[in-house]
Amino acid sequence: MSASGLAQWGPPATRDFLGAAPSPALLRQVVAAPREENELDPARLAALRKAMST
């Protein structure tokens, strides 16, 4: 999912929409989430990474 991919369905995505400047609280949530969520394991993360790169 890129900005150009999103733009084909509507107006160009803004920096705010894309999250170009995440807050410190959001960064903490991103780092803490994998430890708290037991549904995320290395195999699922690898599958997600593979799906996003195609």
Backbone as XML, in Angstrom:
<?xml version="1.0"?>
<chain id="A" units="angstrom">
  <residue number="1" name="MET">
    <atom name="N" x="0.847" y="-1.172" z="0.000"/>
    <atom name="CA" x="0.000" y="0.000" z="0.000"/>
    <atom name="C" x="0.891" y="1.233" z="0.000"/>
  </residue>
  <residue number="2" name="SER">
    <atom name="N" x="0.822" y="1.946" z="-1.074"/>
    <atom name="CA" x="1.619" y="3.160" z="-1.191"/>
    <atom name="C" x="0.690" y="4.342" z="-1.421"/>
  </residue>
  <residue number="3" name="ALA">
    <atom name="N" x="1.241" y="5.529" z="-1.302"/>
    <atom name="CA" x="0.439" y="6.729" z="-1.536"/>
    <atom name="C" x="-0.101" y="6.738" z="-2.954"/>
  </residue>
  <residue number="4" name="SER">
    <atom name="N" x="0.717" y="6.306" z="-3.912"/>
    <atom name="CA" x="0.240" y="6.305" z="-5.296"/>
    <atom name="C" x="-0.867" y="5.272" z="-5.486"/>
  </residue>
  <residue number="5" name="GLY">
    <atom name="N" x="-0.791" y="4.157" z="-4.769"/>
    <atom name="CA" x="-1.848" y="3.143" z="-4.853"/>
    <atom name="C" x="-3.150" y="3.652" z="-4.268"/>
  </residue>
  <residue number="6" name="LEU">
    <atom name="N" x="-3.063" y="4.410" z="-3.194"/>
    <atom name="CA" x="-4.273" y="4.975" z="-2.586"/>
    <atom name="C" x="-4.868" y="6.066" z="-3.473"/>
  </residue>
  <residue number="7" name="ALA">
    <atom name="N" x="-4.027" y="6.816" z="-4.159"/>
    <atom name="CA" x="-4.492" y="7.950" z="-4.956"/>
    <atom name="C" x="-5.292" y="7.518" z="-6.174"/>
  </residue>
  <residue number="8" name="GLN">
    <atom name="N" x="-5.142" y="6.285" z="-6.621"/>
    <atom name="CA" x="-5.883" y="5.886" z="-7.815"/>
    <atom name="C" x="-7.383" y="5.790" z="-7.549"/>
  </residue>
  <residue number="9" name="TRP">
    <atom name="N" x="-7.784" y="5.723" z="-6.279"/>
    <atom name="CA" x="-9.204" y="5.598" z="-5.950"/>
    <atom name="C" x="-9.803" y="6.898" z="-5.445"/>
  </residue>
  <residue number="10" name="GLY">
    <atom name="N" x="-9.029" y="7.939" z="-5.367"/>
    <atom name="CA" x="-9.553" y="9.208" z="-4.875"/>
    <atom name="C" x="-8.482" y="10.274" z="-4.950"/>
  </residue>
  <residue number="11" name="PRO">
    <atom name="N" x="-8.669" y="11.342" z="-4.189"/>
    <atom name="CA" x="-7.679" y="12.411" z="-4.211"/>
    <atom name="C" x="-6.365" y="11.934" z="-3.594"/>
  </residue>
  <residue number="12" name="PRO">
    <atom name="N" x="-5.276" y="12.615" z="-3.900"/>
    <atom name="CA" x="-3.990" y="12.231" z="-3.332"/>
    <atom name="C" x="-4.039" y="12.190" z="-1.794"/>
  </residue>
  <residue number="13" name="ALA">
    <atom name="N" x="-3.380" y="11.201" z="-1.210"/>
    <atom name="CA" x="-3.346" y="11.067" z="0.244"/>
    <atom name="C" x="-2.464" y="12.155" z="0.840"/>
  </residue>
  <residue number="14" name="THR">
    <atom name="N" x="-2.912" y="12.727" z="1.942"/>
    <atom name="CA" x="-2.139" y="13.770" z="2.613"/>
    <atom name="C" x="-1.125" y="13.127" z="3.552"/>
  </residue>
  <residue number="15" name="ARG">
    <atom name="N" x="-0.133" y="13.894" z="3.963"/>
    <atom name="CA" x="0.867" y="13.389" z="4.914"/>
    <atom name="C" x="0.212" y="12.999" z="6.230"/>
  </residue>
  <residue number="16" name="ASP">
    <atom name="N" x="-0.805" y="13.742" z="6.633"/>
    <atom name="CA" x="-1.507" y="13.434" z="7.877"/>
    <atom name="C" x="-2.191" y="12.071" z="7.773"/>
  </residue>
  <residue number="17" name="PHE">
    <atom name="N" x="-2.833" y="11.805" z="6.657"/>
    <atom name="CA" x="-3.518" y="10.528" z="6.455"/>
    <atom name="C" x="-2.529" y="9.370" z="6.447"/>
  </residue>
  <residue number="18" name="LEU">
    <atom name="N" x="-1.376" y="9.579" z="5.851"/>
    <atom name="CA" x="-0.371" y="8.523" z="5.757"/>
    <atom name="C" x="0.394" y="8.316" z="7.055"/>
  </residue>
  <residue number="19" name="GLY">
    <atom name="N" x="0.231" y="9.217" z="8.017"/>
    <atom name="CA" x="0.919" y="9.070" z="9.288"/>
    <atom name="C" x="2.400" y="9.372" z="9.194"/>
  </residue>
  <residue number="20" name="ALA">
    <atom name="N" x="2.744" y="10.406" z="8.442"/>
    <atom name="CA" x="4.147" y="10.734" z="8.214"/>
    <atom name="C" x="4.840" y="11.225" z="9.481"/>
  </residue>
  <residue number="21" name="ALA">
    <atom name="N" x="4.095" y="11.716" z="10.452"/>
    <atom name="CA" x="4.684" y="12.215" z="11.696"/>
    <atom name="C" x="3.989" y="11.550" z="12.889"/>
  </residue>
  <residue number="22" name="PRO">
    <atom name="N" x="4.323" y="10.285" z="13.186"/>
    <atom name="CA" x="3.661" y="9.602" z="14.303"/>
    <atom name="C" x="4.060" y="10.213" z="15.642"/>
  </residue>
  <residue number="23" name="SER">
    <atom name="N" x="3.144" y="10.196" z="16.570"/>
    <atom name="CA" x="3.413" y="10.747" z="17.895"/>
    <atom name="C" x="4.213" y="9.746" z="18.725"/>
  </residue>
  <residue number="24" name="PRO">
    <atom name="N" x="4.879" y="10.207" z="19.785"/>
    <atom name="CA" x="5.605" y="9.286" z="20.658"/>
    <atom name="C" x="4.686" y="8.217" z="21.273"/>
  </residue>
  <residue number="25" name="ALA">
    <atom name="N" x="3.455" y="8.581" z="21.564"/>
    <atom name="CA" x="2.512" y="7.611" z="22.134"/>
    <atom name="C" x="2.201" y="6.503" z="21.125"/>
  </residue>
  <residue number="26" name="LEU">
    <atom name="N" x="2.046" y="6.864" z="19.859"/>
    <atom name="CA" x="1.785" y="5.864" z="18.830"/>
    <atom name="C" x="2.977" y="4.930" z="18.665"/>
  </residue>
  <residue number="27" name="LEU">
    <atom name="N" x="4.180" y="5.481" z="18.697"/>
    <atom name="CA" x="5.378" y="4.654" z="18.584"/>
    <atom name="C" x="5.477" y="3.660" z="19.743"/>
  </residue>
  <residue number="28" name="ARG">
    <atom name="N" x="5.138" y="4.110" z="20.964"/>
    <atom name="CA" x="5.136" y="3.201" z="22.117"/>
    <atom name="C" x="4.130" y="2.079" z="21.931"/>
  </residue>
  <residue number="29" name="GLN">
    <atom name="N" x="2.951" y="2.405" z="21.410"/>
    <atom name="CA" x="1.921" y="1.393" z="21.169"/>
    <atom name="C" x="2.392" y="0.369" z="20.138"/>
  </residue>
  <residue number="30" name="VAL">
    <atom name="N" x="3.058" y="0.848" z="19.088"/>
    <atom name="CA" x="3.538" y="-0.049" z="18.037"/>
    <atom name="C" x="4.581" y="-1.012" z="18.588"/>
  </residue>
  <residue number="31" name="VAL">
    <atom name="N" x="5.465" y="-0.512" z="19.439"/>
    <atom name="CA" x="6.514" y="-1.358" z="20.006"/>
    <atom name="C" x="5.933" y="-2.342" z="21.027"/>
  </residue>
  <residue number="32" name="ALA">
    <atom name="N" x="4.959" y="-1.905" z="21.806"/>
    <atom name="CA" x="4.403" y="-2.750" z="22.867"/>
    <atom name="C" x="3.401" y="-3.772" z="22.342"/>
  </residue>
  <residue number="33" name="ALA">
    <atom name="N" x="2.733" y="-3.499" z="21.249"/>
    <atom name="CA" x="1.654" y="-4.363" z="20.766"/>
    <atom name="C" x="2.074" y="-5.806" z="20.513"/>
  </residue>
  <residue number="34" name="PRO">
    <atom name="N" x="3.200" y="-6.080" z="19.848"/>
    <atom name="CA" x="3.555" y="-7.487" z="19.608"/>
    <atom name="C" x="3.764" y="-8.285" z="20.891"/>
  </residue>
  <residue number="35" name="ARG">
    <atom name="N" x="4.210" y="-7.631" z="21.959"/>
    <atom name="CA" x="4.400" y="-8.341" z="23.217"/>
    <atom name="C" x="3.069" y="-8.620" z="23.901"/>
  </residue>
  <residue number="36" name="GLU">
    <atom name="N" x="2.088" y="-7.766" z="23.694"/>
    <atom name="CA" x="0.792" y="-7.924" z="24.353"/>
    <atom name="C" x="-0.151" y="-8.814" z="23.555"/>
  </residue>
  <residue number="37" name="GLU">
    <atom name="N" x="-0.060" y="-8.769" z="22.234"/>
    <atom name="CA" x="-0.949" y="-9.542" z="21.370"/>
    <atom name="C" x="-0.381" y="-10.931" z="21.163"/>
  </residue>
  <residue number="38" name="ASN">
    <atom name="N" x="-1.107" y="-11.947" z="21.580"/>
    <atom name="CA" x="-0.593" y="-13.297" z="21.409"/>
    <atom name="C" x="-0.929" y="-13.874" z="20.031"/>
  </residue>
  <residue number="39" name="GLU">
    <atom name="N" x="-1.649" y="-13.143" z="19.196"/>
    <atom name="CA" x="-1.951" y="-13.612" z="17.846"/>
    <atom name="C" x="-0.802" y="-13.333" z="16.882"/>
  </residue>
  <residue number="40" name="LEU">
    <atom name="N" x="0.092" y="-12.441" z="17.256"/>
    <atom name="CA" x="1.231" y="-12.134" z="16.405"/>
    <atom name="C" x="2.403" y="-13.024" z="16.791"/>
  </residue>
  <residue number="41" name="ASP">
    <atom name="N" x="2.775" y="-13.901" z="15.903"/>
    <atom name="CA" x="3.949" y="-14.732" z="16.129"/>
    <atom name="C" x="4.859" y="-14.582" z="14.902"/>
  </residue>
  <residue number="42" name="PRO">
    <atom name="N" x="6.086" y="-15.048" z="15.002"/>
    <atom name="CA" x="7.021" y="-14.859" z="13.888"/>
    <atom name="C" x="6.511" y="-15.403" z="12.552"/>
  </residue>
  <residue number="43" name="ALA">
    <atom name="N" x="5.810" y="-16.522" z="12.559"/>
    <atom name="CA" x="5.310" y="-17.089" z="11.301"/>
    <atom name="C" x="4.260" y="-16.173" z="10.666"/>
  </residue>
  <residue number="44" name="ARG">
    <atom name="N" x="3.380" y="-15.627" z="11.457"/>
    <atom name="CA" x="2.358" y="-14.724" z="10.907"/>
    <atom name="C" x="2.969" y="-13.416" z="10.431"/>
  </residue>
  <residue number="45" name="LEU">
    <atom name="N" x="3.959" y="-12.917" z="11.160"/>
    <atom name="CA" x="4.633" y="-11.692" z="10.735"/>
    <atom name="C" x="5.366" y="-11.918" z="9.411"/>
  </residue>
  <residue number="46" name="ALA">
    <atom name="N" x="5.982" y="-13.090" z="9.254"/>
    <atom name="CA" x="6.675" y="-13.394" z="8.002"/>
    <atom name="C" x="5.678" y="-13.489" z="6.861"/>
  </residue>
  <residue number="47" name="ALA">
    <atom name="N" x="4.517" y="-14.099" z="7.099"/>
    <atom name="CA" x="3.498" y="-14.199" z="6.057"/>
    <atom name="C" x="2.961" y="-12.820" z="5.679"/>
  </residue>
  <residue number="48" name="LEU">
    <atom name="N" x="2.777" y="-11.965" z="6.663"/>
    <atom name="CA" x="2.306" y="-10.603" z="6.391"/>
    <atom name="C" x="3.349" y="-9.828" z="5.586"/>
  </residue>
  <residue number="49" name="ARG">
    <atom name="N" x="4.606" y="-9.967" z="5.961"/>
    <atom name="CA" x="5.664" y="-9.285" z="5.228"/>
    <atom name="C" x="5.721" y="-9.769" z="3.783"/>
  </residue>
  <residue number="50" name="LYS">
    <atom name="N" x="5.582" y="-11.057" z="3.588"/>
    <atom name="CA" x="5.602" y="-11.622" z="2.229"/>
    <atom name="C" x="4.418" y="-11.101" z="1.406"/>
  </residue>
  <residue number="51" name="ALA">
    <atom name="N" x="3.243" y="-11.044" z="2.034"/>
    <atom name="CA" x="2.046" y="-10.570" z="1.325"/>
    <atom name="C" x="2.164" y="-9.091" z="0.959"/>
  </residue>
  <residue number="52" name="MET">
    <atom name="N" x="2.762" y="-8.290" z="1.830"/>
    <atom name="CA" x="2.885" y="-6.868" z="1.570"/>
    <atom name="C" x="3.945" y="-6.574" z="0.506"/>
  </residue>
  <residue number="53" name="SER">
    <atom name="N" x="4.882" y="-7.496" z="0.280"/>
    <atom name="CA" x="5.944" y="-7.220" z="-0.687"/>
    <atom name="C" x="5.581" y="-7.655" z="-2.093"/>
  </residue>
  <residue number="54" name="THR">
    <atom name="N" x="4.450" y="-8.331" z="-2.266"/>
    <atom name="CA" x="4.071" y="-8.777" z="-3.608"/>
    <atom name="C" x="3.211" y="-7.772" z="-4.311"/>
  </residue>
</chain>
